[in-house]
Amino acid sequence: MISAHPSNHILSLSTPRPVIDEDVMAANIARVQAYMDAHGLAFRPHIKTHKIIAVAEAQRMAGAAGINCQKVSEAEVFAAAGFEDILITYNILGAEKLERLAALNRRIRALKVTADSAIAIEELARRFSPERPLAVLVECDTGGGRCGVQTPQQAAALARQIAGSGGLRFGGLMTYPKPRSAAAVEAWLSQAAALCAREGLACPIVSNGGTPSLFEAHLVPSATEHRAGTYVYNDRAMVRAGHCALADCAMHILATVVSRPTAERAVIDAGSKALTSDLLGFADFGHVIEYPDAAITGLSEEHGVLDLSRCMDARPTIGETIRIVPNHTCVVSNLFDEMVFHRGGVVTRVEKVAARGMVW
């Protein structure tokens, strides 16, 4: 395998391999931070998109207030690298996870988690003490249909339970909303915060989230912060959502055409272990930059099948390297040990995907 040394051109590298455009990534970070700053919102990047210490540091240097992790093991990696303000947006259950969470809470100054049930809160309360309390936000389902309490009244009830637990501290509210639903999210969160206030419970943090909802953040004035992850690289799904253009997608997956069994079919060396099988509503598995009319119609572990029937002009040849914008960039980060960065096609650095596989 040809090593990704600085000054090598990315097209000389062995494939399949994801590469990150330094300038596009930097512009994405600057664009979103400027928007948050303009609207007086704290910004908390979700690092599951990249899982790389240096990228999180770039986000922090740009002005991010803290980081968002999804699992305890992921948060441990970033805490070890010096990140102190970490929100884990997940119900944490089980003795091993709680033990590791307690150790993490002793190590850093501003750890926070979320919970959406009395059971989850009871589990946390049994593990933490008033000497080193844990901040807990109530997760609210404001329309996203994933985790979260279903009504503002339930949110206030859990807030009371948290505040009444000696080892816990009520930290506020958190939601991952349905895109383009800012008015409904604001109505939900403002009512929940008002109910908490009637109980004498302030909401220090009201955390709204998601890259698809990113540029609606200012339409939810009850929120104190916004979380987003995919924006740092962007992907095909974000292009479809109108969040960005193809030129704003910093991640491309390099793949080599290894076979042309027929005039209308090519096979590449990037399968589900490189591209992810996430469709996210698309009919195929990624956008081919050089051949936009080609469709990646099938993936096995090591092979990707391209339908070339709509390519009226040039078609890829055996040995050719192509660039693919993935449907979902976050999953790709967890498929590789390292990420190659480049500027104008010339390798600038290689970074370890430090939290790869940290999914519990």
C-alpha positions in Angstrom: 0.0 0.0 0.0 1.3 3.5 -0.9 1.6 5.5 2.3 -0.3 8.7 2.6 2.8 10.9 3.2 2.5 14.7 2.9 3.2 15.8 -0.7 1.8 12.6 -2.2 -1.1 13.1 -4.5 -4.3 11.4 -3.3 -4.8 9.7 -6.6 -1.6 7.7 -5.9 -3.0 6.2 -2.8 -4.4 2.7 -2.5 -8.1 2.4 -2.4 -10.8 2.3 -1.1 -9.9 5.3 1.1 -11.8 8.4 2.3 -10.0 11.7 2.0 -10.9 15.1 3.5 -10.5 18.4 1.7 -8.8 20.8 4.3 -10.2 24.0 2.8 -13.8 22.8 2.4 -13.8 21.4 6.0 -12.4 24.7 7.4 -15.0 26.7 5.5 -17.8 24.5 6.9 -16.5 25.0 10.4 -16.2 28.8 9.9 -19.6 29.1 8.3 -21.6 27.4 11.0 -19.7 29.0 13.9 -20.3 32.5 12.3 -24.0 31.7 12.1 -24.2 30.7 15.8 -22.1 33.7 16.9 -24.4 36.0 14.9 -27.4 34.7 16.7 -25.9 34.5 20.2 -26.1 30.7 20.4 -23.6 28.4 22.0 -22.5 25.8 19.5 -21.7 22.2 20.6 -20.4 20.1 17.7 -21.3 16.4 17.6 -18.0 14.6 17.2 -19.4 11.2 16.1 -19.1 12.6 12.5 -15.3 12.6 12.5 -14.1 11.0 15.8 -10.8 12.8 15.4 -9.1 14.9 18.1 -7.5 17.4 15.8 -10.9 18.1 14.1 -12.6 18.7 17.4 -9.8 21.0 18.4 -10.3 23.0 15.2 -14.0 23.3 16.1 -13.1 24.4 19.6 -10.6 27.0 18.3 -13.3 28.4 16.0 -15.5 29.1 19.0 -17.4 25.9 19.9 -18.5 25.9 23.6 -18.1 22.2 24.2 -18.6 18.9 22.4 -21.4 16.4 22.0 -20.6 12.7 22.3 -23.0 9.8 21.9 -21.5 7.1 24.1 -19.4 6.8 27.2 -16.4 5.2 25.5 -16.4 8.0 22.8 -16.4 10.7 25.5 -13.5 9.0 27.3 -11.3 9.4 24.3 -12.0 13.1 24.0 -11.7 13.6 27.8 -8.2 12.0 27.7 -7.3 14.6 25.0 -8.2 17.5 27.3 -11.9 18.2 26.5 -13.8 19.1 29.6 -17.2 20.3 28.5 -18.9 17.1 27.2 -22.6 16.3 26.7 -23.5 12.7 26.1 -26.9 12.6 24.5 -27.9 9.1 25.3 -29.7 7.1 28.0 -26.9 5.4 29.9 -27.9 2.1 31.5 -25.9 -0.9 32.9 -23.4 -1.3 35.7 -20.3 -1.2 33.5 -21.3 2.0 31.7 -22.3 3.7 34.9 -19.0 2.9 36.6 -17.1 4.3 33.6 -19.4 7.3 33.6 -18.7 8.0 37.3 -15.0 7.8 36.7 -15.3 10.2 33.8 -17.3 12.6 35.9 -14.5 12.6 38.5 -11.9 13.4 35.7 -13.6 16.4 33.9 -15.3 19.5 35.2 -18.4 19.7 33.0 -19.8 16.3 32.1 -23.5 16.1 31.3 -25.8 13.3 30.2 -29.4 13.0 29.1 -32.3 10.7 30.3 -35.9 10.3 29.3 -37.3 7.9 31.9 -37.6 7.5 35.7 -35.8 4.2 35.4 -32.7 5.8 33.7 -32.7 8.5 36.3 -32.9 6.0 39.2 -30.0 4.1 37.7 -27.9 7.3 37.6 -29.0 8.4 41.1 -27.8 5.1 42.6 -24.3 5.6 41.2 -23.6 9.3 41.9 -23.3 11.2 45.1 -23.7 14.8 46.3 -19.9 15.0 46.7 -19.6 14.7 42.9 -23.1 15.1 41.4 -23.8 14.5 37.7 -25.7 17.0 35.5 -28.6 15.4 33.7 -30.7 17.0 31.0 -34.2 15.7 30.2 -34.5 14.5 26.6 -37.6 15.7 24.9 -39.3 14.3 21.8 -40.4 17.5 20.1 -41.4 15.6 16.9 -38.3 13.7 15.9 -39.9 10.4 16.9 -36.8 8.9 18.5 -36.0 9.0 22.3 -37.5 11.6 24.6 -40.5 12.3 26.9 -43.7 12.9 25.0 -45.1 16.0 26.7 -43.8 19.1 28.5 -45.6 17.9 31.6 -43.5 14.6 31.6 -40.4 16.7 31.1 -41.2 18.8 34.2 -41.9 15.6 36.2 -38.5 14.1 35.3 -36.8 17.4 36.1 -38.3 17.2 39.6 -37.0 13.7 40.0 -33.5 14.7 38.9 -33.5 17.7 41.2 -34.7 15.5 44.1 -31.9 12.9 43.6 -29.0 13.7 45.9 -26.3 12.6 43.4 -27.8 14.4 40.4 -28.2 18.0 39.3 -30.9 19.1 36.8 -29.1 20.5 33.8 -31.9 21.5 31.5 -33.6 20.1 28.4 -32.4 18.5 25.2 -34.1 17.6 21.9 -33.2 16.2 18.5 -36.1 17.6 16.5 -37.7 16.8 13.1 -36.2 19.1 10.5 -38.1 22.2 9.5 -40.2 22.2 12.6 -38.8 25.2 14.5 -42.1 26.7 15.5 -43.3 23.4 17.0 -40.0 22.8 18.8 -40.1 26.3 20.3 -43.6 25.9 21.5 -42.7 22.5 23.1 -39.5 23.7 24.8 -40.9 27.0 26.0 -43.8 25.3 27.7 -41.5 22.7 29.3 -39.1 25.4 30.6 -42.1 27.4 32.0 -43.4 24.3 33.8 -39.9 23.7 35.3 -39.7 27.3 36.3 -43.0 27.0 38.2 -41.3 24.2 40.2 -38.4 26.5 40.9 -36.2 24.7 38.5 -34.1 26.8 36.1 -33.0 25.3 32.8 -29.3 26.3 32.5 -29.1 24.5 29.1 -31.8 24.0 26.5 -30.0 22.1 23.8 -31.4 21.9 20.3 -29.8 19.8 17.7 -29.1 18.4 14.3 -27.4 19.4 11.1 -30.6 19.2 9.1 -32.1 21.9 11.5 -28.9 23.9 11.8 -29.9 27.1 10.0 -33.3 27.1 11.8 -31.5 27.4 15.1 -32.3 31.1 15.5 -36.0 30.3 15.2 -36.0 28.4 18.5 -35.2 31.3 21.0 -35.8 29.1 24.0 -32.7 27.1 23.1 -29.3 28.2 24.6 -27.2 26.0 22.3 -27.3 24.0 19.1 -25.6 20.6 18.4 -24.6 19.5 14.9 -22.2 16.9 13.5 -22.5 16.2 9.8 -21.9 19.8 8.8 -18.1 19.5 9.3 -17.8 17.2 6.3 -21.4 17.3 4.8 -22.7 14.5 2.7 -25.2 13.6 -0.1 -28.1 13.7 2.4 -27.2 17.2 3.5 -27.1 18.3 -0.2 -30.5 16.9 -0.8 -31.8 18.7 2.4 -30.6 22.0 1.0 -28.1 22.5 3.8 -25.1 22.7 1.4 -23.9 22.1 -2.2 -21.8 19.2 -3.5 -18.8 21.6 -3.4 -19.3 21.8 0.3 -18.8 18.1 0.8 -15.3 17.7 2.3 -15.2 13.9 2.3 -14.8 11.9 -0.9 -14.2 8.2 -0.9 -11.6 7.1 -3.5 -12.4 3.9 -5.3 -10.8 2.0 -8.2 -12.7 0.4 -11.0 -11.6 -3.2 -10.9 -13.9 -4.7 -13.5 -16.1 -3.8 -16.5 -18.1 -7.1 -17.1 -20.4 -5.4 -19.5 -20.6 -2.0 -21.3 -23.2 -0.9 -18.8 -21.7 -2.2 -15.6 -18.6 -1.4 -13.7 -17.4 -2.9 -10.4 -15.4 -0.8 -7.9 -13.3 -1.9 -4.9 -15.5 0.0 -2.4 -18.3 -2.0 -0.9 -20.3 -1.8 2.3 -17.0 -1.8 4.3 -16.1 1.5 2.8 -19.3 3.3 1.6 -21.8 2.2 4.3 -25.1 0.5 3.2 -27.2 3.5 4.5 -29.6 4.6 1.8 -31.3 7.4 3.7 -34.0 7.5 1.1 -31.7 7.4 -1.9 -32.0 4.7 -4.6 -28.3 4.2 -4.7 -25.2 4.3 -2.4 -23.4 7.5 -3.3 -22.7 10.2 -5.9 -19.8 9.6 -8.3 -18.2 13.0 -9.0 -16.6 12.1 -12.3 -19.7 10.3 -13.6 -22.8 11.9 -12.1 -25.1 9.8 -14.2 -23.7 6.6 -12.9 -25.6 4.9 -10.1 -24.0 2.7 -7.4 -26.8 0.2 -7.3 -25.4 -2.6 -5.2 -22.9 -3.3 -2.4 -21.4 -6.4 -1.1 -18.6 -6.3 1.5 -15.8 -5.6 -0.9 -17.5 -4.7 -4.2 -19.7 -1.9 -5.4 -21.7 -2.2 -8.6 -22.1 0.8 -10.9 -24.9 1.0 -13.4 -23.6 3.0 -16.4 -26.7 2.8 -18.6 -27.4 6.5 -18.1 -23.8 7.7 -19.0 -24.2 8.9 -22.5 -20.6 10.1 -23.0 -17.5 8.8 -21.2 -17.6 5.8 -19.0 -15.0 4.7 -16.4 -12.3 2.3 -17.4 -10.5 -0.5 -15.6 -7.9 0.9 -13.2 -9.5 4.4 -13.1 -9.8 6.1 -9.7 -13.2 7.7 -9.0 -14.4 10.0 -6.2 -17.7 9.3 -4.3 -19.7 11.6 -2.1 -21.2 9.2 0.5 -24.9 9.2 1.5 -23.9 9.4 5.2 -20.4 10.5 6.1 -20.6 9.8 9.8 -20.8 6.0 9.3 -17.7 6.1 7.0 -15.6 7.6 9.7 -16.2 4.6 11.9 -15.1 2.2 9.1 -11.5 3.4 8.9 -8.5 3.6 11.3 -7.2 6.9 9.8 -8.3 9.8 7.7 -6.2 11.4 5.0 -6.5 15.2 4.6 -5.4 17.0 1.5 -5.3 20.4 -0.1 -5.8 20.6 -3.9 -5.3 16.8 -4.1 -2.0 16.9 -2.3 -1.8 15.1 1.1 -1.3 17.4 4.0 -1.6 15.1 7.0 -3.0 11.8 8.2 -5.1 11.7 11.4 -6.0 8.7 13.6 -9.8 8.2 13.9 -9.3 8.1 17.7 -12.8 7.1 18.7 -13.3 4.6 16.0 -15.3 1.6 17.3 -16.2 3.5 20.5 -19.9 2.7 20.3 -20.9 1.7 23.8 
